[in-house]
């Protein structure tokens, strides 16, 4: 399978070094996508970070402690706790103490939380389609596949540090 054309002359000298900086490119793409995604999430009463947490609770149906949820999402304890507080006040999640260790809290999504997560996910799908409208279906699928591969690669880097 050949690499799809980017429409850029990759052999021409780059006058802007940011064009070669993967971190900058990924950051700018994420900023562009997140700006619209945040607007959509807020219309449903959650933040983008809140939607990520709700999606994790739906997608990973096994019981997770707050600590393991934070680790999985790359969120520190303070950030996760504050967001869970907001989601709990809105009736979207509930946290229960672990019966074996009352210091440990286990968040779970409520039925209302499932409905909000589903609605925001559908709206985010439309945002994503608009964001990737300049890509062919093959290019969009390739981009997602490559990002999945990069994200899931084990290279000794910790799964921490929030980009949310």
LOBA-26055 format. One record per residue: residue in one letter; x, y, z of N, C-alpha, C in turn. Coordinates in pm, whole numbers, plus 50000, padded with zeros to 5 digits. Example, Ala and Ser with C-alpha at 12.3 -4.5 7.8 and 13.67 -1.06 7.14 Angstrom:
// residues 2
A513194943150780512304955050780513204967050780S512854977550708513674989450714512905000350787
// end
This chain:
// residues 164
X500854988250000500005000050000500885012250000X500675021049907501465033349899500985043749997X501825053450022501475064450111500625074350033X499465078250088498625087850017499325101250003X499025108149895499595121249870499075131249972X499975139750022499575150250116499285163250044X499585163649916499425176149842500585185549864X501565181549943502745189849971503925184249894X504795193049849506045188749787507025185949900X507155173249936508005169550048509495170550015X509835172349887511235173849851511675188349854X510715197549857511055211849860511555215649999X512505224950006512985229250138511855235650217X511805232550344510785238150432511265251650484X510445261850463510815275150513510345276950657X509425268650700508895269450835509215256250904X510125256351001510565243951065509425237051138X508345244251172507225237851239506595227251150X506735228651019506185218850927506815205150942X507975204451004508675191851027508535187051172X507985195151258507905192151401506605184651429X506705171551448505525163251469504735167651592X505435170951698504755175451819503895187651790X504455197351718503705209451684502515206051596X502715197551495501635193851404500485186851478X500835177151562499805170051637499085179351734X499835188051798499245197651892498265206851821X498665212351706497785221551632496545214251581X496705202051532495545194351486494595191651603X495165187851717494335185251835493635197851883X494335209051880493715221851919492535225051830X492725223451701491685226651604490455217751625X490675204951641489575195551663488915197951798X489725200051901489205201452037488365214052054X488695224851984487935237251999486465235051966X486195228351857484805225751818484205214751904X484985204651936484485193752021484075199052159X484845208652211484525214552341483185221852335X482955229352228481675236452213480505226552216X480665215552146479615205352140479385199152278X480465195852347480335189652479479635199152576X480015211852575479435221752666477925222952643X477495222052518476055222452489475305211052557X476015200252588475415188852656475725188752806X476345199452854476585200752997477845194353050X478755190652963480025184753008481175191552934X482375189452984483585194052915484095182652828X485045185752743485675175052664486305164852757X486955169552862487575160452959486495151753024X485365157853059484265150253116483775139453022X483685142852893483265133152793484275121752782X485545124952790486575114452785486405104952903X486145110453020485935102053139484685093553123X483585099553078482355091853057482585080652956X483295083752848483575073652746484425062352803X485395065752886486225055352948485375046453038X484445052453112483595044553201482645035553122X482205040053006481345031752920482165020952852X483325024552801484145015452721484825004652803X485155007852925485864998353012484924994853125X484034985553097482954982553191483444975953320X484674971253323485174965353446485314976353552X485204972553675485304982153784486724987553791X486825000753794488125007453803488095016953921X489195017453991489315027454096489595040954031X489395051654108489735064854055491185065354014X492055059354094493485059654066493795052753933X493215040953909493505033953783492855041053664X491695047253685491065055053578491945066953540X492445073953641493335085353615494595081053541X495155069853582496365064853515496065061553369X494945054853345494575051053208494395063353119X493845074153176493565086253097494695096453100X495725093853180496825103453190496435115953267X495535114353364495095125653445495605124053588X496105134953645496555134253784495345133753877X495595130054003494505128354100493655140854116X494295152354126493575164854150492645168054033X493165167053912492365169953793491205160253780X491465147453798490415137353785489355139353893X489775141654016488815143454126487905155254100X488465166354055487665178354027486645175453916X487065168553812486145165453703485085155553748X485465145453825484475135953877483485142853970X483965152554048483055160354133481985167054047X482395173553938481445180253848480465170253787X480985159053740480125148853679479165142853780X479625141153902478765135554007477655145454044X478005158354057476985168554087475925169153977X476335166553854475395166753741474595153653730X474885144053815474165131353812474635121753704X475835124153650476335115953539477205104353585X477815105553701478595094653760478265093753909X478575082353964478515080854109479785073854154X480215077054274481415070754328481035063654457X481515051454467481225043454586482535039054649X482545038354781483765033254845483915018254820X485145014054808485444999854792485094992754923X484374981654918484004974855042485204969455120X486324967155050487524961955116488454972855166X488324984955112489184996055152488415009055130X487845014455236486965026055224487695038655176X489025038455173489775049855119489725050154967X489435038754907489425037354762488005040054710X487915048454608486625051854548486555045954407X485385040754374485165034754243484065042454170X484425049654064483405057053988482685047853889X481405050553870480635043553767479695053553701X479335050653579478485059653503477015056453532X476195066753542474765065053564474055063653429X472785060153432472015059553307471975073253239X471815083753319471835097353263473195100153200X474265095753265475615097453211475795090053080X475225078053071475295070352946474585077752833X473445083652863472695090952760473485103152713X474065110552807474865122352770476085118052689X476765107652735477955102852664477605099052521X476505091952504476065087552371475745099652282X475015109452336474655121352258475895129352216X476825130952310478045138552279478895130752179X478955117552193479745109452099479205110851957X477885111051942477295112751809477645126551754X477505136851837477845150551794479325151751763X480175145251843481615145551816481935138551685X481165128251650481365121551521481175131151405X480175139751417479945149851312481075160051308X481565163951426482695173351434483925167151369X484165154451400485325147451344485215146351192X484025143251143483825142250997484115155550929X483675166350988483935179750933485435182850938X486075179351050487505181751067488315174550960X487895162450925488665154350831488075154750690X487225164450662486545165350532487515166750415X488685172250437489655173950328490465161250301X490235150850381490925138050359489975128450289X490545119850208489725109250148489405099150258X488415090650238488125080250338489345071450368X490125068450265491335060250285492345067850371X492545080750342493485088850421493025090050566X491735092150587491205093250723491415080250800X491135069050736491335056050800492805053650829X493675057350736495105055750756495605064450871X495145076850877495535085650987495155079551121X493935074851133493495068651258494325056151291X494565047851191495345035651213496755038851260X497375048751198498735052551238498755058451378X497785066651411497725072451546497495061451649X496605051851619496405040551711497715033051733X498465030851626499725023551638500715031351724X500825044351702501745052551782501345052851928X500055054151954499565054952091499765041852165X499535030652097499605017752165501025012052172X501975018052102503345012852103503945014152242X504535003552289505225003652419506675007452395X507035019052442508415023752424509015028152557X508425023652665508965027452795508535041252841X507675047852764507205060952808505975059052895X505915066053005504785064353095503495069453031X502395062853064501085066953015500515077253112X501145088753115500695099153206500965112653143X500465122753207500595136253154499395139253068X498625148753110497365151553043497555160452921X496855157052816496745166052702495335171652698X494555168552799493155172952802493015185752879
// end
